[in-house]
Amino acid sequence: MLYIFLTCVTAPLIATIAWRILGHPLRGFPGPPVAALTGLYAAYWDVVKYGRLLEHVTELHTKYGPVVRIGPNELSFCDPKGFLDVYSSRFAKGTQFYRAFGLNDSVVGTIEFSHWKIARSRLNKFFSRRVTISLESVVQTTIDKFVRRLQSEGANGSPVNLFLAFRCATLDIISAYSLDKPLGALDVPGFKYSFVVNTQKALVAVKVFTYVPLLYLFHSIPSSWAFAPNEDLSAEPVSVTGFMGRMKGMLHMHAHVDRLVDNLLANPALARSQHRETIFSHLLEIPNMTRSILRQEATALLIAGGDTTAITCNIGVFYVLNNPAILHKLKIELCTAWPELNTPIGYPTLEKLSYLTAVIKESLRLSHGAVSLLPRVVGPGPAVIGGSSVPEGTVVRSSSTFVHYNSEIFPEPDVFNPERWLASDAHQTLDPWLAAFSKGPRICQGINLAWMELYLLFGHVFRKLDLQIHDTTIDDFKEFDDFLIAVYRGKPLQVTVTPCTK
């Protein structure tokens, strides 16, 4: 009986192993044999090694070539053509990866392309270039406050955590843009607004959710189980460490959004503006709009609308301050275009400044946007990706880092060099490969708003303030872990702040 039992248990396992190595349609693609056997290979690098899957896959491409089998049914492509083929398609998103965020009905989390088009249409009109420019004053008001807060936090030479500061600024911008009123992140001392701090913890927890689908249920836990109805959620970050601290951080983040959505449902007037239709006043008027969809869209807006832009600013400011020649050129251009500080300058003027534009593009290149190997599922039918024929149903992945670090497109890719964007042919040779907002039909919906934020933030920070790096070096930005966005392993950027007087 024991022999029969062991045979029944082991035979299917042996058959699966044999099939994945000898019979699977991907058997001809190179890669580590263990990756072909089990998805736990990727889980090890993603979870146990704490966000190192992208780093490891990059090494695998160096060893095996431009196409690597990184799972039983998964391929990674590192060549730029492969990247474009993956993300310029209308393939469905990889369910296991995207379901982990708990945003299934939002623009960010919708799996099927046809469903995504419906979700995107809900918000399309709010992110056109015309509407974005018409709301410049909303963004400008927050940036003016941001500059004042940097000065007050940096008074008497006190160092300022610039990443937290930028993240609070971008959070207040997207909330003001969506609701006509900011959340008040910039009001918190030290820029330690809890939603900002806990978002980072939540993204780490999501890595575990990707490989343990049962944990998806965590997104459904009422935040009232963890927080009292009148508990202040704004100023104090969660102090618990480890995985439980990250789970607590996710609950804290959910509680923020739950209160926002419940307040809007109880009093829709909160979403209305005297001057314009807001994103949330529009969503509340859509027939059959549910609390769940509102909650998901609010979460996606507050996270996607802030993190990547803040990282771009953080990276760009560091590299500019770290190179006196670049800083001098940027300051000269801004002072020439904006000689009187008391005279306002607008986005249409700033976006015409060539060196500022070059600095922003180089900052986008080295901050990457979403860095993860975002999965797509080939189909219907097979596809040619990066020159390789790929069977229907295969999960294909790539990363913007593979494009941005490609030395054939960007010589000396590790060097922050705005001059590369000033070449006469840069528009044809480089611009098509700037992938910080992704590529193809699912390109970031907020791209127009992001560009305006970047011009206004870089322009105002470098024209109105003299910043100096404090206790931060290039080593702090050399390596990062992949938690959808880049989470750098070094110290956060700290600066001292002095206002410019002329």
C-alpha positions in Angstrom: 0.0 0.0 0.0 2.9 2.4 0.8 4.4 1.7 -2.6 1.1 2.5 -4.3 0.7 5.7 -2.2 4.2 6.9 -3.0 3.7 6.1 -6.7 0.5 8.1 -6.7 2.2 11.0 -5.1 5.5 11.0 -7.0 4.3 10.0 -10.5 2.5 13.3 -11.2 5.4 15.3 -9.8 7.9 13.4 -12.0 5.6 13.8 -15.0 5.3 17.6 -14.4 9.1 17.9 -14.1 9.7 15.9 -17.3 7.1 17.9 -19.2 8.5 21.3 -18.1 12.0 20.4 -19.1 11.5 18.1 -22.1 8.0 18.8 -23.5 7.0 22.4 -22.6 6.7 24.8 -25.6 9.3 27.0 -23.8 11.9 24.2 -23.5 14.1 25.7 -26.2 14.6 29.0 -24.4 17.7 29.3 -22.2 17.6 29.9 -18.4 18.3 28.2 -15.1 16.9 24.7 -15.0 15.3 25.3 -11.6 13.4 28.3 -13.0 11.8 26.0 -15.6 10.6 23.7 -12.8 8.9 26.0 -10.4 7.7 29.5 -9.8 9.2 29.3 -6.4 12.5 30.3 -8.1 11.2 33.8 -8.8 9.5 33.9 -5.4 12.9 33.3 -3.7 14.5 36.3 -5.4 11.4 38.5 -5.0 10.5 37.7 -1.4 13.3 35.9 0.5 16.0 38.0 -1.2 13.8 41.1 -0.6 13.1 42.6 -4.0 16.1 41.3 -5.9 14.3 39.5 -8.8 15.0 42.3 -11.3 18.7 42.5 -10.3 19.0 38.7 -10.6 17.2 38.5 -13.9 19.5 41.3 -15.2 22.4 39.0 -14.3 20.7 36.0 -16.1 20.5 38.1 -19.3 24.2 38.7 -19.1 24.7 34.9 -18.9 22.0 33.6 -21.2 21.3 36.4 -23.7 18.4 38.7 -24.5 15.6 36.1 -23.8 15.6 34.1 -20.6 13.1 31.6 -19.2 12.5 32.8 -15.7 9.6 30.5 -14.8 7.8 27.4 -16.0 5.8 29.6 -18.3 7.6 32.9 -18.2 10.1 34.7 -20.4 12.0 37.9 -19.8 13.2 40.1 -22.6 16.0 42.6 -22.1 16.6 44.0 -25.6 14.7 47.3 -26.3 12.8 45.8 -29.3 11.5 43.1 -27.0 10.4 45.7 -24.4 8.4 47.5 -27.1 6.9 44.3 -28.4 5.7 43.4 -24.9 4.2 46.7 -23.9 3.0 48.0 -27.3 0.7 45.0 -27.5 -2.9 44.6 -26.3 -2.0 41.5 -24.3 -3.8 40.9 -21.0 -1.9 41.7 -17.8 -0.5 38.9 -15.7 -3.3 38.1 -13.2 -1.1 36.8 -10.3 1.0 40.0 -10.2 -1.7 42.6 -10.6 -4.3 40.9 -8.3 -1.9 41.3 -5.4 -2.5 45.1 -5.4 -6.2 44.7 -4.7 -7.1 47.2 -7.5 -8.8 44.8 -9.9 -11.4 47.3 -11.2 -9.1 50.4 -11.4 -7.2 51.6 -14.4 -4.0 50.3 -12.9 -5.3 46.8 -12.0 -7.7 45.9 -14.8 -6.5 42.7 -16.5 -8.2 42.4 -19.9 -7.5 45.1 -22.5 -11.2 45.6 -23.3 -12.0 46.1 -19.6 -9.1 48.4 -19.2 -10.4 50.7 -22.0 -13.7 51.0 -20.1 -11.9 51.8 -16.8 -9.6 54.3 -18.5 -12.5 56.1 -20.2 -13.8 57.1 -16.7 -10.8 59.4 -16.2 -9.5 60.2 -19.7 -10.8 63.7 -20.0 -9.2 64.8 -16.7 -5.7 64.1 -18.0 -5.6 65.6 -21.4 -3.0 68.2 -22.1 -5.6 70.9 -22.4 -7.3 70.1 -19.1 -3.9 69.7 -17.4 -2.7 73.1 -18.5 -6.0 74.7 -17.5 -5.4 73.4 -13.9 -1.9 74.7 -13.7 -2.9 77.1 -10.9 -4.0 74.1 -8.7 -0.6 72.5 -9.1 1.2 75.8 -8.7 -0.5 76.6 -5.4 0.8 73.4 -3.9 4.3 73.9 -5.2 4.5 77.5 -3.8 3.6 75.9 -0.4 6.2 73.2 -0.9 8.9 75.8 -1.4 7.9 77.7 1.7 7.8 74.4 3.7 11.3 73.5 2.6 12.5 76.8 3.8 10.8 76.5 7.2 11.9 72.9 7.7 15.5 73.8 6.7 15.7 76.9 8.9 18.9 77.2 10.9 20.6 74.7 8.7 18.5 71.7 9.7 18.8 68.9 7.0 15.6 68.0 5.2 14.6 64.6 4.0 14.0 65.6 0.4 12.3 62.3 -0.7 9.6 62.6 1.9 9.2 66.2 1.1 8.8 65.5 -2.6 6.4 62.7 -1.9 4.2 64.9 0.3 4.2 67.5 -2.4 3.1 65.1 -5.1 0.5 63.6 -2.8 -1.0 67.0 -2.1 -0.9 67.9 -5.8 -2.8 64.8 -7.0 -5.3 65.1 -4.1 -5.9 68.8 -4.9 -6.1 67.9 -8.6 -8.7 65.2 -7.9 -10.7 66.8 -5.1 -9.9 70.5 -5.4 -8.4 70.3 -1.9 -5.1 68.7 -0.8 -4.8 66.0 1.9 -2.5 68.2 3.9 0.6 66.1 3.7 2.8 69.2 3.5 1.5 70.4 6.9 3.1 67.5 8.8 6.4 68.3 10.6 9.4 66.6 9.0 7.2 65.6 6.1 6.4 62.4 8.0 2.8 62.1 6.7 1.7 58.6 7.5 0.2 57.8 4.1 3.6 58.5 2.5 5.5 56.4 5.0 3.1 53.5 4.9 2.8 53.3 1.2 6.4 52.2 1.0 5.6 49.5 3.6 2.5 48.4 1.7 4.4 47.9 -1.6 6.8 45.6 0.2 3.9 43.6 1.6 2.4 43.2 -1.9 5.5 41.2 -3.0 4.4 38.5 -0.6 0.8 38.7 -1.8 2.0 38.0 -5.4 3.1 34.4 -4.4 0.4 33.7 -1.7 -2.9 34.5 -3.3 -4.8 33.7 -0.1 -3.4 37.0 1.2 -5.4 38.9 -1.3 -8.2 38.7 1.3 -6.2 41.1 3.4 -7.3 43.9 1.1 -10.9 43.2 2.2 -10.2 43.6 5.9 -12.2 46.6 7.2 -9.7 49.2 8.4 -12.0 49.8 11.4 -10.6 46.5 12.8 -7.2 48.2 13.2 -8.1 51.8 13.9 -10.6 53.6 16.0 -13.1 55.8 14.2 -11.6 59.1 15.5 -8.0 57.9 15.5 -5.5 60.4 13.9 -4.0 58.8 10.9 -2.0 61.7 9.5 1.1 62.4 11.4 2.5 59.2 13.1 4.0 56.5 10.9 3.6 52.9 12.0 6.6 51.9 14.1 6.2 48.1 14.0 9.0 46.5 11.9 9.2 43.3 9.8 6.4 41.8 7.8 3.8 42.6 10.4 4.8 46.2 10.3 4.3 46.2 6.6 0.9 44.6 6.9 0.0 47.2 9.5 1.3 49.9 7.1 -1.0 48.5 4.4 -4.0 48.7 6.8 -3.0 52.2 7.7 -2.9 53.1 4.0 -6.3 51.5 3.5 -7.8 53.4 6.4 -6.7 56.6 4.9 -8.5 55.8 1.6 -11.6 54.3 3.4 -12.1 57.5 5.3 -11.7 59.6 2.2 -14.2 57.5 0.2 -16.7 57.2 3.0 -16.7 60.9 3.6 -17.3 61.5 -0.1 -20.2 59.0 -0.2 -21.8 60.5 2.9 -21.3 64.1 1.6 -20.8 64.3 -2.2 -20.5 68.0 -1.9 -17.0 67.5 -0.6 -15.9 66.4 -4.1 -17.4 69.4 -5.8 -15.6 72.6 -6.7 -17.2 76.0 -7.4 -15.0 76.4 -10.4 -14.7 73.0 -12.1 -15.7 69.3 -12.2 -13.3 67.2 -10.2 -12.3 63.6 -10.7 -14.3 62.4 -7.7 -17.4 64.5 -8.4 -17.4 62.9 -11.8 -16.9 59.4 -10.5 -19.7 59.8 -7.9 -22.1 60.7 -10.7 -21.4 57.6 -12.8 -24.4 55.2 -12.7 -23.9 52.1 -10.6 -20.6 53.4 -9.2 -19.7 51.3 -6.2 -17.7 52.0 -3.1 -15.2 49.3 -4.1 -14.4 51.0 -7.4 -14.1 54.4 -5.8 -11.8 53.0 -3.2 -9.6 51.3 -5.8 -9.4 54.4 -8.0 -8.6 56.6 -5.0 -5.8 54.3 -4.0 -4.4 54.1 -7.5 -4.5 57.9 -7.9 -2.8 58.6 -4.6 0.0 56.1 -5.1 0.6 56.2 -8.9 0.0 60.0 -8.9 2.8 60.6 -6.5 5.5 58.0 -6.0 7.2 57.9 -9.4 7.2 61.7 -9.8 8.7 62.1 -6.4 11.4 59.6 -7.1 12.3 61.3 -10.4 12.6 64.6 -8.5 14.7 63.0 -5.8 17.1 61.4 -8.2 17.4 64.4 -10.5 18.0 66.9 -7.7 20.7 64.6 -6.2 22.6 64.3 -9.5 22.3 68.0 -10.3 23.6 69.0 -6.9 26.3 66.4 -7.2 27.7 68.0 -10.3 28.5 71.7 -10.0 28.8 72.2 -13.8 25.3 70.9 -14.4 23.9 72.9 -11.5 25.6 76.1 -12.8 24.2 75.6 -16.4 20.7 74.9 -15.0 20.8 78.0 -12.7 22.0 80.2 -15.5 19.2 79.1 -17.8 16.5 79.6 -15.1 17.8 83.0 -14.0 17.9 84.2 -17.6 14.4 83.0 -18.4 13.1 84.1 -14.9 15.1 87.2 -13.9 12.6 88.5 -11.3 11.6 86.0 -8.6 8.5 88.0 -7.8 7.2 87.7 -11.4 5.4 84.4 -11.8 6.5 82.0 -14.5 4.3 79.4 -16.1 4.6 75.8 -17.4 4.5 76.8 -21.1 7.6 79.0 -20.5 9.5 76.4 -18.5 8.9 73.6 -21.0 10.6 75.6 -23.7 13.9 75.7 -21.7 16.2 73.2 -23.4 18.6 72.5 -20.5 15.8 72.1 -17.9 14.1 69.7 -20.3 17.3 67.8 -20.7 17.8 67.6 -16.9 14.2 66.3 -16.5 14.6 63.7 -19.2 17.8 62.4 -17.8 16.2 62.3 -14.3 13.3 60.2 -15.8 15.8 57.9 -17.4 17.7 57.2 -14.2 14.6 56.9 -12.0 12.9 54.6 -14.5 9.2 54.9 -13.4 7.9 51.4 -12.5 11.0 49.1 -12.5 9.3 45.7 -12.0 9.2 43.0 -14.7 5.5 43.8 -15.4 3.9 40.7 -16.8 1.7 40.4 -20.0 0.1 37.2 -21.3 0.6 36.4 -25.0 -2.6 36.0 -26.9 -4.8 35.4 -28.7 -2.5 33.4 -30.8 1.3 33.3 -30.8 3.4 36.4 -31.1 6.9 37.5 -32.3 8.6 39.3 -29.5 12.2 40.6 -29.8 12.6 38.4 -32.9 11.5 35.2 -31.0 8.3 33.2 -31.7 6.4 33.0 -28.4 3.4 30.6 -27.9 0.0 31.8 -26.8 -0.5 31.9 -23.1 3.2 32.6 -22.3 3.8 35.2 -19.6 6.3 37.7 -21.1 8.1 40.4 -19.0 10.5 43.2 -19.4 11.6 46.3 -17.5 12.2 50.0 -18.3 15.7 49.6 -16.7 16.7 47.3 -19.6 16.1 50.1 -22.0 17.5 53.0 -19.9 20.7 51.1 -19.2 21.2 50.0 -22.8 24.6 51.4 -23.7 23.9 51.2 -27.5 21.1 53.8 -27.0 22.5 55.6 -24.0 26.4 55.5 -24.0 27.8 55.5 -20.5 24.3 54.7 -19.1 25.3 55.0 -15.5 26.4 58.6 -16.0 23.9 61.5 -15.4 24.4 63.4 -18.6 21.7 65.9 -19.7 23.9 66.9 -22.6 22.9 63.7 -24.4 19.4 65.1 -24.8 20.7 68.3 -26.5 22.1 66.5 -29.5 20.5 67.5 -32.8 19.1 64.1 -33.4 18.1 63.3 -29.8 14.4 63.6 -30.7 14.7 60.7 -33.1 17.4 58.6 -31.4 16.6 59.0 -27.7 13.1 60.3 -27.1 11.5 57.1 -28.4 13.4 55.1 -25.8 12.4 57.1 -22.7 10.2 54.5 -21.1 9.6 56.0 -17.6 5.9 56.2 -18.4 5.9 52.8 -20.1 5.0 52.5 -23.8 2.1 51.5 -26.0 -1.7 51.8 -25.4 -1.4 51.4 -21.6 1.1 54.2 -21.2 0.6 56.2 -17.9 -2.7 58.0 -18.0 -1.3 60.9 -16.0 1.7 61.6 -18.2 0.6 65.2 -19.0 0.2 66.0 -15.4 3.5 64.4 -14.5 5.4 66.5 -17.1 3.8 69.7 -15.7 4.7 68.7 -12.2 8.3 68.0 -13.1 8.8 71.3 -14.9 7.2 73.3 -12.1 9.0 71.4 -9.3 12.5 71.4 -10.9 12.0 75.0 -12.0 10.9 76.4 -8.7 13.2 74.4 -6.5 16.4 75.4 -8.4 15.3 79.0 -9.1 14.1 79.8 -5.6 16.4 77.7 -3.4 20.0 77.0 -3.0 20.3 73.4 -1.9 23.4 71.5 -0.6 23.7 67.8 -0.2 23.9 66.6 3.5 25.2 63.2 4.5 24.3 61.6 1.1 26.7 60.2 -1.5 26.5 58.6 -4.9 26.8 55.2 -3.2 23.3 55.7 -1.7 21.9 55.7 -5.2 23.9 52.9 -6.8 21.6 50.0 -5.9 17.9 49.6 -5.4 15.4 46.9 -4.6 12.3 46.3 -6.9 9.0 47.0 -5.1 7.2 48.1 -8.3 9.2 51.3 -7.9 12.9 51.6 -7.1 13.6 51.5 -3.3 17.2 52.6 -2.9 19.3 50.7 -0.4 21.3 53.7 0.7 20.4 56.7 2.9 17.6 59.0 1.7 18.6 62.3 0.1 19.0 65.0 2.7 19.7 68.7 1.9 20.2 71.9 3.6 18.1 74.8 2.2 18.8 78.4 1.7 16.4 80.7 -0.1 17.7 82.6 -3.2 17.4 86.4 -2.8 17.7 87.4 -6.4 
